[in-house]
Amino acid sequence: MLTALLTVEEAARVCNVSRSRMYHIVAAREIAVHVIGRSVRISEEDLNAYLAGRRRYSKNEIIQVAADRAARHIEHGNGGKAVRPARNTF
């Protein structure tokens, strides 16, 4: 699958960060890159994955996730309590 490859400068503009900050992110290997000769490129797919991993959720989203998890526990008959799996005893 082919996706558009962005330069580090273009990716920085998309993320609204400085060029040097984006190079720092690349150097720290926080984002996957493609090295072509001496050029560094970032695919749109990798940039989206990086941004999704950096997302901070709102308080309401966190409350909703907790409520959904509790509902799943209740559906499984354990009264809303998380149940630990049995430990392996070898």
C-alpha atoms as a printed R data frame, in Angstrom:
   type eleno elety resid chain resno       x       y      z
1  ATOM     1    CA   MET     A     1   0.000   0.000  0.000
2  ATOM     2    CA   LEU     A     2   1.394   3.355 -0.987
3  ATOM     3    CA   THR     A     3   0.874   6.365  1.224
4  ATOM     4    CA   ALA     A     4   2.180   9.872  0.786
5  ATOM     5    CA   LEU     A     5   5.621  10.469  2.252
6  ATOM     6    CA   LEU     A     6   6.193  13.793  3.987
7  ATOM     7    CA   THR     A     7   9.458  15.541  4.657
8  ATOM     8    CA   VAL     A     8  10.273  16.247  8.286
9  ATOM     9    CA   GLU     A     9   9.452  19.902  7.660
10 ATOM    10    CA   GLU     A    10   6.041  19.025  6.179
11 ATOM    11    CA   ALA     A    11   5.271  16.701  9.091
12 ATOM    12    CA   ALA     A    12   6.251  19.480 11.517
13 ATOM    13    CA   ARG     A    13   3.819  21.849  9.792
14 ATOM    14    CA   VAL     A    14   1.018  19.266  9.998
15 ATOM    15    CA   CYS     A    15   1.685  18.791 13.733
16 ATOM    16    CA   ASN     A    16   2.130  22.525 14.327
17 ATOM    17    CA   VAL     A    17   5.543  22.029 15.934
18 ATOM    18    CA   SER     A    18   8.941  23.408 15.027
19 ATOM    19    CA   ARG     A    19  11.211  21.674 12.549
20 ATOM    20    CA   SER     A    20  13.793  21.048 15.282
21 ATOM    21    CA   ARG     A    21  11.136  19.503 17.560
22 ATOM    22    CA   MET     A    22  10.113  17.109 14.783
23 ATOM    23    CA   TYR     A    23  13.760  16.162 14.216
24 ATOM    24    CA   HIS     A    24  14.012  15.485 17.966
25 ATOM    25    CA   ILE     A    25  10.962  13.177 17.748
26 ATOM    26    CA   VAL     A    26  12.571  11.372 14.798
27 ATOM    27    CA   ALA     A    27  15.966  11.089 16.544
28 ATOM    28    CA   ALA     A    28  14.297   9.704 19.689
29 ATOM    29    CA   ARG     A    29  12.616   7.076 17.459
30 ATOM    30    CA   GLU     A    30   9.192   8.076 18.716
31 ATOM    31    CA   ILE     A    31   7.874   7.895 15.154
32 ATOM    32    CA   ALA     A    32   8.619   5.460 12.338
33 ATOM    33    CA   VAL     A    33  10.481   6.949  9.382
34 ATOM    34    CA   HIS     A    34  11.674   5.925  5.944
35 ATOM    35    CA   VAL     A    35  15.291   6.703  5.110
36 ATOM    36    CA   ILE     A    36  15.921   7.040  1.395
37 ATOM    37    CA   GLY     A    37  19.582   7.791  0.812
38 ATOM    38    CA   ARG     A    38  20.197  10.713  3.145
39 ATOM    39    CA   SER     A    39  16.567  11.839  3.085
40 ATOM    40    CA   VAL     A    40  14.162  11.149  5.922
41 ATOM    41    CA   ARG     A    41  10.478  10.773  5.106
42 ATOM    42    CA   ILE     A    42   7.446  10.142  7.298
43 ATOM    43    CA   SER     A    43   4.382   8.401  5.892
44 ATOM    44    CA   GLU     A    44   0.976   9.906  6.571
45 ATOM    45    CA   GLU     A    45  -0.039   6.574  8.117
46 ATOM    46    CA   ASP     A    46   2.881   6.638 10.586
47 ATOM    47    CA   LEU     A    47   2.219  10.284 11.410
48 ATOM    48    CA   ASN     A    48  -1.438   9.509 12.149
49 ATOM    49    CA   ALA     A    49  -0.440   6.534 14.324
50 ATOM    50    CA   TYR     A    50   2.020   8.707 16.259
51 ATOM    51    CA   LEU     A    51  -0.589  11.414 16.810
52 ATOM    52    CA   ALA     A    52  -3.218   8.874 17.893
53 ATOM    53    CA   GLY     A    53  -0.797   7.493 20.477
54 ATOM    54    CA   ARG     A    54  -0.147  10.977 21.865
55 ATOM    55    CA   ARG     A    55  -3.833  11.854 22.248
56 ATOM    56    CA   ARG     A    56  -5.002  12.836 25.717
57 ATOM    57    CA   TYR     A    57  -8.580  11.929 26.463
58 ATOM    58    CA   SER     A    58 -11.086  14.260 28.059
59 ATOM    59    CA   LYS     A    59 -12.483  13.554 31.504
60 ATOM    60    CA   ASN     A    60 -15.859  12.616 29.993
61 ATOM    61    CA   GLU     A    61 -14.231  10.091 27.624
62 ATOM    62    CA   ILE     A    62 -12.379   8.462 30.532
63 ATOM    63    CA   ILE     A    63 -15.593   8.230 32.574
64 ATOM    64    CA   GLN     A    64 -17.400   6.655 29.603
65 ATOM    65    CA   VAL     A    65 -14.670   4.037 29.114
66 ATOM    66    CA   ALA     A    66 -14.791   3.152 32.821
67 ATOM    67    CA   ALA     A    67 -18.582   2.830 32.683
68 ATOM    68    CA   ASP     A    68 -18.359   0.599 29.596
69 ATOM    69    CA   ARG     A    69 -15.811  -1.667 31.308
70 ATOM    70    CA   ALA     A    70 -17.964  -1.946 34.435
71 ATOM    71    CA   ALA     A    71 -20.983  -2.823 32.295
72 ATOM    72    CA   ARG     A    72 -19.016  -5.606 30.602
73 ATOM    73    CA   HIS     A    73 -18.005  -7.020 33.990
74 ATOM    74    CA   ILE     A    74 -21.629  -6.989 35.154
75 ATOM    75    CA   GLU     A    75 -22.699  -8.778 31.968
76 ATOM    76    CA   HIS     A    76 -20.226 -11.542 32.779
77 ATOM    77    CA   GLY     A    77 -21.800 -12.090 36.187
78 ATOM    78    CA   ASN     A    78 -19.106 -10.831 38.525
79 ATOM    79    CA   GLY     A    79 -21.023  -7.840 39.900
80 ATOM    80    CA   GLY     A    80 -18.847  -5.203 38.289
81 ATOM    81    CA   LYS     A    81 -15.661  -6.383 39.970
82 ATOM    82    CA   ALA     A    82 -12.611  -7.084 37.882
83 ATOM    83    CA   VAL     A    83 -11.527 -10.682 38.206
84 ATOM    84    CA   ARG     A    84  -7.883 -11.628 37.966
85 ATOM    85    CA   PRO     A    85  -7.055 -14.643 35.869
86 ATOM    86    CA   ALA     A    86  -5.739 -17.626 37.790
87 ATOM    87    CA   ARG     A    87  -1.966 -17.729 38.094
88 ATOM    88    CA   ASN     A    88  -0.086 -20.522 36.420
89 ATOM    89    CA   THR     A    89   1.100 -22.993 39.049
90 ATOM    90    CA   PHE     A    90   3.729 -25.149 37.464
